[in-house]
Amino acid sequence: MTIQRQIGFWIAALVVAVLLIFVLRGILLPFVAGFALAYLLDPLADRMQKIGIGRLGASLLILVLFVLFFIITLMILVPFAAQQVGAFVERVPSYVARLQELANEQLRPLLDRLGANGSLPEMQTSVGNLISQGVAWIAAFLQGLWSGGQALISIFSLLVVTPVVAFYMLVDWDRMVKTVDSWMPVRQRETIRTIARDIDRAIAGFVRGQALVCLILGTFYAVGLALIGLNFGPLIGMTAGLLSFIPYVGSLTGLILSMGVAIVQFWPDWTMILATLGIFVFGQFVEGNILSPKLVGDSVGLHPVWLMFALLAFGALFGFLGLLLAVPLAAAIGVIARFALQQYLASPLYRGAEPAVIHPKVEDKADFDA
């Protein structure tokens, strides 16, 4: 009964926590962002403590430098990104129309030979409807994210509340961890510590490693596409790098966008079109064989499909706050699920009762020989 009561207590606590997050999702964004920032910067503060800098001074120095870097980055990137996005959205209809025209020119002889010439207009209409529906879905999803976090996505919350929360969290991080650890049930404390370490390893390994992968890939794609003269190359490259936070999604999205623009811009020059393709093929090769194994590792345990589901599900439920919570919650759920599976595989429920092995009893050697 003790174990059953403990399980019931933690399930009830989990349900209450989820309900509180759902009810308070409109005001939690700067606090969750501050907690995430403190979590990411805690290893740096620990290293600065080892060289003789106090925890308070290290936390203050780290937060000041981070806020300055963040502000400078926004001042440089936001105007450029806004101008590029506006121009790209304006030219999307012309790009789609040109691609349909090229498809009509190239596919008509083949369809004439196959006797299916009449199906080309229907195909163009279907492609146009598919693109329109895709654009509408993306716009609706982004609008939902914005409306879910619009109340606190502001200059005040990003530049004032979040750094203040992160500062206090960073100063008291080690003390908070020790306090929470002291609250754990005594008999299950080591098991909980093991699970917590696995969750921490999964979150830290993926977030920090994948962030570096995104930065490297985004820079490579942006510079490469700009060098070959692709229209909106830096925008497409940075978008592909940002979306690389979800493995394979960024490269695939960047490839589709860049190839569409390259075909419209460079046709019939296949050299530049193949150069655009080569940039993403090389980037995907480097990511899969060098960057991800070295920076992320194989022990993270976040499958791309599970990560995509978590981002979409938590984003739809909690807006922008859900995107911040998706990766750590997905990592935690994955670690707990693997631990539960291991316990099940080692339990009598899976293995069943061991059958008794009955050995023949030899009463007499003479009887045995007979």
C-alpha positions as CSV (number, residue, x, y, z in Angstrom):
1,M,0.0,0.0,0.0
2,T,2.9,2.4,0.7
3,I,4.1,2.1,-2.9
4,Q,0.6,2.5,-4.3
5,R,0.0,5.6,-2.2
6,Q,3.3,7.1,-3.3
7,I,2.4,6.4,-7.0
8,G,-1.0,7.9,-6.5
9,F,0.5,10.9,-4.8
10,W,2.9,11.6,-7.6
11,I,0.3,11.1,-10.3
12,A,-2.0,13.6,-8.5
13,A,0.9,16.0,-8.2
14,L,1.6,15.7,-12.0
15,V,-2.1,16.3,-12.8
16,V,-2.2,19.4,-10.6
17,A,1.1,20.7,-12.2
18,V,-0.3,20.3,-15.7
19,L,-3.6,22.0,-14.7
20,L,-1.6,24.9,-13.2
21,I,0.5,25.3,-16.3
22,F,-2.6,25.3,-18.5
23,V,-4.4,27.8,-16.3
24,L,-1.4,30.1,-15.8
25,R,0.0,29.8,-19.3
26,G,-0.6,33.4,-20.0
27,I,1.8,34.7,-17.3
28,L,4.4,31.9,-17.1
29,L,6.4,32.7,-20.2
30,P,9.1,35.0,-18.7
31,F,9.5,32.7,-15.7
32,V,9.9,29.6,-17.8
33,A,12.3,31.5,-20.1
34,G,14.3,32.7,-17.1
35,F,14.5,29.2,-15.6
36,A,15.6,27.8,-19.0
37,L,18.3,30.5,-19.3
38,A,19.6,29.8,-15.8
39,Y,19.7,26.1,-16.6
40,L,21.7,26.7,-19.7
41,L,24.2,29.1,-18.1
42,D,24.6,27.2,-14.8
43,P,27.7,25.2,-16.0
44,L,29.4,28.4,-17.0
45,A,28.7,29.9,-13.5
46,D,30.2,26.7,-11.9
47,R,33.4,27.0,-14.0
48,M,33.7,30.7,-13.0
49,Q,33.3,29.6,-9.3
50,K,36.2,27.2,-9.7
51,I,38.5,29.9,-10.8
52,G,37.7,32.0,-7.7
53,I,34.8,34.2,-8.7
54,G,31.9,34.3,-6.3
55,R,28.5,32.9,-7.3
56,L,26.8,36.3,-7.1
57,G,29.5,38.0,-9.2
58,A,29.6,35.2,-11.7
59,S,25.8,35.2,-12.1
60,L,25.7,39.0,-12.6
61,L,28.6,39.1,-15.1
62,I,27.1,36.2,-17.1
63,L,23.6,37.8,-17.3
64,V,24.9,41.2,-18.2
65,L,27.0,39.8,-21.1
66,F,24.2,37.6,-22.3
67,V,21.6,40.5,-22.3
68,L,24.1,42.7,-24.2
69,F,24.8,40.0,-26.7
70,F,21.0,39.3,-27.1
71,I,20.2,43.0,-27.7
72,I,23.0,43.5,-30.2
73,T,21.9,40.4,-32.1
74,L,18.3,41.6,-32.2
75,M,19.3,45.0,-33.4
76,I,21.4,43.5,-36.3
77,L,19.2,40.6,-37.3
78,V,15.6,41.7,-36.8
79,P,15.6,44.6,-39.4
80,F,17.3,42.4,-42.0
81,A,15.0,39.4,-41.3
82,A,11.8,41.5,-41.4
83,Q,12.8,43.1,-44.7
84,Q,13.7,39.7,-46.3
85,V,10.6,37.9,-45.0
86,G,8.3,40.7,-46.3
87,A,10.0,40.6,-49.8
88,F,9.9,36.8,-49.9
89,V,6.2,36.6,-49.0
90,E,5.4,39.1,-51.8
91,R,7.3,37.0,-54.4
92,V,5.9,33.6,-53.3
93,P,2.9,33.8,-55.7
94,S,5.1,34.7,-58.7
95,Y,7.5,31.9,-57.8
96,V,4.6,29.4,-57.6
97,A,3.2,30.6,-60.9
98,R,6.6,30.3,-62.6
99,L,7.1,26.8,-61.3
100,Q,3.8,25.8,-62.6
101,E,4.7,27.3,-66.0
102,L,8.0,25.4,-66.1
103,A,6.2,22.2,-65.1
104,N,3.7,22.8,-67.9
105,E,6.5,23.3,-70.5
106,Q,8.5,20.3,-69.4
107,L,5.8,17.8,-68.7
108,R,3.5,18.5,-71.7
109,P,5.6,16.5,-74.2
110,L,5.7,13.5,-71.8
111,L,2.0,13.7,-71.2
112,D,1.3,14.0,-74.9
113,R,3.2,10.7,-75.4
114,L,1.3,9.0,-72.6
115,G,-2.1,10.3,-73.8
116,A,-2.7,12.2,-70.5
117,N,-2.5,15.7,-71.8
118,G,-5.9,16.6,-70.3
119,S,-4.7,15.8,-66.8
120,L,-2.1,18.6,-66.6
121,P,-4.5,21.5,-65.8
122,E,-6.0,19.3,-63.0
123,M,-2.5,18.6,-61.7
124,Q,-1.6,22.3,-61.7
125,T,-4.9,23.1,-59.9
126,S,-4.2,20.4,-57.3
127,V,-0.6,21.6,-56.7
128,G,-1.9,25.2,-56.4
129,N,-4.5,24.2,-53.9
130,L,-2.0,22.1,-51.9
131,I,0.4,25.1,-51.7
132,S,-2.4,27.4,-50.6
133,Q,-3.6,25.0,-47.9
134,G,0.0,24.6,-46.7
135,V,0.5,28.3,-46.5
136,A,-2.9,28.8,-44.7
137,W,-2.0,26.0,-42.2
138,I,1.4,27.5,-41.4
139,A,-0.1,31.0,-41.0
140,A,-2.9,29.6,-38.7
141,F,-0.3,27.7,-36.6
142,L,1.9,30.8,-36.2
143,Q,-1.1,32.9,-35.4
144,G,-2.0,30.4,-32.7
145,L,1.5,30.5,-31.2
146,W,1.4,34.3,-31.2
147,S,-2.0,34.6,-29.6
148,G,-1.1,32.0,-27.0
149,G,1.9,34.1,-25.8
150,Q,1.1,37.6,-27.1
151,A,0.2,39.0,-23.7
152,L,3.8,38.6,-22.5
153,I,5.9,38.5,-25.7
154,S,6.9,42.1,-25.2
155,I,10.0,44.2,-24.7
156,F,9.3,44.4,-20.9
157,S,9.0,40.6,-20.4
158,L,12.0,39.7,-22.6
159,L,14.4,42.4,-21.5
160,V,13.4,42.9,-17.8
161,V,11.4,40.1,-16.3
162,T,13.3,37.2,-17.9
163,P,16.8,38.4,-17.0
164,V,15.8,39.1,-13.4
165,V,14.2,35.7,-13.0
166,A,17.3,34.1,-14.6
167,F,19.6,36.0,-12.3
168,Y,17.9,34.9,-9.1
169,M,17.6,31.4,-10.4
170,L,21.3,31.3,-11.3
171,V,22.4,32.6,-7.9
172,D,20.4,30.1,-6.0
173,W,20.6,27.1,-8.4
174,D,22.8,24.8,-6.3
175,R,20.8,25.5,-3.2
176,M,17.5,24.9,-5.0
177,V,18.8,21.5,-6.3
178,K,19.8,20.4,-2.8
179,T,16.5,21.5,-1.3
180,V,14.5,19.6,-3.9
181,D,16.7,16.6,-3.5
182,S,16.0,16.6,0.3
183,W,12.3,16.4,-0.4
184,M,12.6,13.1,-2.3
185,P,11.3,9.9,-0.6
186,V,14.2,8.4,1.3
187,R,13.7,4.8,0.1
188,Q,13.5,5.8,-3.6
189,R,16.0,8.7,-3.4
190,E,18.8,6.9,-5.3
191,T,16.4,5.8,-8.0
192,I,15.0,9.3,-8.4
193,R,18.5,10.7,-8.5
194,T,19.4,8.3,-11.3
195,I,16.4,9.2,-13.3
196,A,17.0,13.0,-12.7
197,R,20.6,12.6,-13.9
198,D,19.4,10.8,-17.1
199,I,16.9,13.6,-17.7
200,D,19.5,16.3,-17.2
201,R,21.9,14.5,-19.5
202,A,19.2,14.2,-22.2
203,I,18.1,17.8,-22.0
204,A,21.6,19.3,-21.7
205,G,23.0,17.1,-24.4
206,F,20.3,17.9,-26.9
207,V,19.6,21.5,-26.2
208,R,23.2,22.7,-26.0
209,G,24.5,20.3,-28.7
210,Q,21.7,20.9,-31.1
211,A,21.9,24.7,-30.6
212,L,25.5,24.6,-31.8
213,V,24.5,22.4,-34.7
214,C,21.8,24.9,-35.7
215,L,24.2,27.8,-35.5
216,I,26.9,26.1,-37.6
217,L,24.4,24.8,-40.2
218,G,22.6,28.1,-40.4
219,T,25.8,30.0,-41.0
220,F,27.0,27.5,-43.6
221,Y,23.7,27.4,-45.5
222,A,23.3,31.2,-45.4
223,V,26.9,31.9,-46.6
224,G,26.8,29.1,-49.2
225,L,23.5,30.2,-50.8
226,A,24.7,33.9,-50.7
227,L,27.9,33.0,-52.5
228,I,26.1,31.3,-55.4
229,G,23.8,34.4,-55.7
230,L,20.5,32.8,-54.7
231,N,17.7,35.2,-54.1
232,F,16.8,35.3,-50.4
233,G,19.7,32.8,-49.8
234,P,20.7,34.2,-46.3
235,L,17.1,34.1,-45.2
236,I,16.5,30.5,-46.4
237,G,19.9,29.4,-44.9
238,M,19.2,30.9,-41.5
239,T,15.6,29.5,-41.5
240,A,17.0,26.0,-42.4
241,G,19.6,26.3,-39.6
242,L,16.9,27.4,-37.1
243,L,14.6,24.5,-38.0
244,S,17.5,22.1,-37.7
245,F,16.7,22.0,-34.0
246,I,14.3,19.3,-35.2
247,P,16.7,16.8,-37.0
248,Y,16.2,16.6,-40.7
249,V,13.3,19.1,-40.8
250,G,15.6,22.1,-41.3
251,S,17.6,20.7,-44.1
252,L,14.5,19.4,-45.9
253,T,12.7,22.7,-45.5
254,G,15.7,24.7,-46.7
255,L,16.2,22.3,-49.6
256,I,12.6,22.6,-50.9
257,L,12.6,26.4,-50.6
258,S,16.1,26.9,-52.1
259,M,15.5,24.5,-55.0
260,G,12.2,26.2,-55.8
261,V,13.8,29.6,-55.9
262,A,16.9,28.2,-57.7
263,I,14.8,26.7,-60.5
264,V,12.9,29.9,-61.0
265,Q,16.0,32.1,-60.9
266,F,18.6,30.0,-62.7
267,W,16.6,27.9,-65.2
268,P,17.8,26.5,-67.6
269,D,21.3,26.7,-66.0
270,W,21.6,23.3,-64.3
271,T,25.0,24.2,-62.9
272,M,23.7,26.6,-60.4
273,I,20.7,24.5,-59.6
274,L,22.9,21.5,-58.8
275,A,25.2,23.8,-56.8
276,T,22.2,24.7,-54.6
277,L,21.4,21.0,-54.2
278,G,25.0,20.3,-53.4
279,I,25.1,22.8,-50.5
280,F,22.3,21.0,-48.7
281,V,23.6,17.5,-49.5
282,F,27.0,18.5,-48.1
283,G,25.4,20.2,-45.1
284,Q,23.3,17.1,-44.3
285,F,26.4,14.8,-44.7
286,V,28.4,17.0,-42.2
287,E,25.5,17.2,-39.8
288,G,24.9,13.4,-39.8
289,N,28.5,12.2,-39.7
290,I,30.4,15.0,-37.8
291,L,28.3,17.6,-36.0
292,S,25.5,15.5,-34.5
293,P,27.7,12.6,-33.3
294,K,30.3,15.0,-31.8
295,L,28.1,17.7,-30.3
296,V,24.8,15.9,-29.6
297,G,25.8,12.3,-29.2
298,D,23.8,9.1,-29.3
299,S,22.8,8.9,-25.7
300,V,20.2,11.7,-25.8
301,G,17.3,9.4,-26.7
302,L,15.1,12.1,-28.4
303,H,13.7,10.5,-31.6
304,P,13.0,13.1,-34.3
305,V,9.4,11.9,-34.7
306,W,8.8,12.2,-30.9
307,L,10.4,15.6,-30.9
308,M,8.2,16.9,-33.8
309,F,5.1,15.5,-32.0
310,A,6.1,17.2,-28.7
311,L,6.7,20.6,-30.4
312,L,3.4,20.6,-32.3
313,A,1.4,19.2,-29.4
314,F,2.8,21.5,-26.7
315,G,2.8,24.5,-29.1
316,A,-0.9,23.9,-29.9
317,L,-1.8,23.5,-26.2
318,F,0.3,26.2,-24.5
319,G,1.4,28.5,-27.4
320,F,4.9,29.9,-27.3
321,L,5.2,28.7,-23.7
322,G,4.6,25.2,-25.0
323,L,7.6,25.4,-27.4
324,L,9.9,26.2,-24.5
325,L,8.5,23.3,-22.4
326,A,8.4,20.8,-25.3
327,V,12.0,19.6,-25.3
328,P,12.6,19.2,-21.6
329,L,9.2,17.5,-21.1
330,A,9.8,15.3,-24.1
331,A,13.2,14.3,-22.7
332,A,11.8,13.7,-19.2
333,I,8.9,11.6,-20.6
334,G,11.3,9.6,-22.7
335,V,13.6,8.8,-19.8
336,I,10.8,7.9,-17.5
337,A,9.2,5.7,-20.2
338,R,12.5,3.9,-20.8
339,F,12.9,3.4,-17.0
340,A,9.4,2.0,-16.7
341,L,10.0,-0.4,-19.6
342,Q,13.2,-1.6,-18.0
343,Q,11.3,-2.3,-14.7
344,Y,8.6,-4.1,-16.6
345,L,11.1,-6.3,-18.5
346,A,12.8,-7.2,-15.2
347,S,9.5,-7.9,-13.4
348,P,7.6,-11.2,-12.9
349,L,4.7,-9.6,-14.9
350,Y,6.9,-9.9,-18.1
351,R,9.1,-12.8,-17.2
352,G,6.4,-14.9,-15.5
353,A,7.0,-17.5,-12.8
354,E,10.1,-19.5,-13.3
355,P,9.1,-23.1,-13.9
356,A,10.5,-25.5,-11.3
357,V,13.1,-27.8,-12.8
358,I,12.5,-31.4,-11.6
359,H,15.5,-33.7,-11.6
360,P,15.1,-37.4,-11.6
361,K,16.0,-38.9,-8.2
362,V,18.3,-41.9,-8.4
363,E,17.6,-44.2,-5.5
364,D,19.9,-47.0,-6.4
365,K,22.8,-47.2,-8.8
366,A,21.8,-50.7,-9.8
367,D,18.3,-49.5,-10.8
368,F,19.9,-46.6,-12.7
369,D,22.2,-49.1,-14.6
370,A,19.2,-51.3,-15.3
